[in-house]
Amino acid sequence: MVLVVGTIGLDSIETPNGTKKECVGGSAMHFAYAASVFGPVRLVSVVGEDFPASALQELSRRGIDTAGVSVAPGKTFRWSCRYFDDMDRRETLSTELNVFAQWKPCIPPQWRDSSTVFLANLSPQLQLSVLDQLEKPRLVVADTMDLWIQTERQELEELLRRVHGFVLNEEEARLLTEEPTTIRAGRSLLERGLQFVIIKKGGHGATLFTEQGISTLPAYPVERVYDPTGAGDSFAGGLMGYLAGRDKVDLRELKRALALGTCIASFNVEDFGTERLARLSPEELEERLSAFRMMLSV
């Protein structure tokens, strides 16, 4: 069982391979669908009165408990963007916080014993408030973004002292550590007391940093990318969903979790929003993982 706290939204996406308006998205939504392949998920977020009830019902069918999703008066968080031809770059067209602007996460009392927790991309102040509501989680991993590094660095540094793992991209890692390279940035973050750090490199995979050493994996090659939105969140969902079912979190388990997260992210980009993840089966994932292993064997 894994608890995730993050955003649910309605995204409008333009890519070279198509356009989709107001598809279900948000960091917590992509994460929850990915993690649900491995087991039950507890979801904490907020939506507006306009959010489709059918989308929440679909979550329940996938073993995702939405008791922590509050429905607030007003409109759901909305975001729109346009991807360029290489799909590695995008332009944000609009961001409407709506009900998310005043939201403060509230963990249901019966969930405060959650042992595996993922703090999706939120203000560090909100992430810290979640930790204050929990008892003694076994594994806590957090995500962040450049905005919080620039505006809430002190709170972010405090958060790093209270979590076990940290996930961020290359630019964020260098910005936070003020180191010129990804390797030095990862090692610098480990020195803050983290058990592990994962630095995402988009279409070039991800690198895992632990005290035992550095492991890196390429991205799984996808023939046609429809929508990269949420790939990092689905990667984290696969990672945490797997780790939630492990007795220990050591280097071997982290490396397997990294591979599974990479494979799940490759499914995420094959359709808009969470549509591909909503159809993903454990059998499909295992087949892709086997193919990935074959690609990496030498």
Secondary structure, 3 states (H helix, E strand, C coil): CEEEECCCEEEEEEECCEEEEEEEECHHHHHHHHHCCCCCEEEEEEEECCCCHHHHHHHHHCCEEEEEEEEECCCCCEEEEEECCCCCCEEEEEEECHHHHHCCCCCCHHHCCCCEEEECCCCHHHHHHHHHHCCCCCEEEEECCHHHHHHCHHHHHHHHCCCCEEEEEHHHHHHHHCCCCHHHHHHHHHCCCCCEEEEECHHHCEEEEECCEEEEECCCCCCCCCCCCCHHHHHHHHHHHHHHCCCCCCHHHHHHHHHHHHHHHHHHCCCCCCHHHHHCCHHHHHHHHHHHHHHHCC
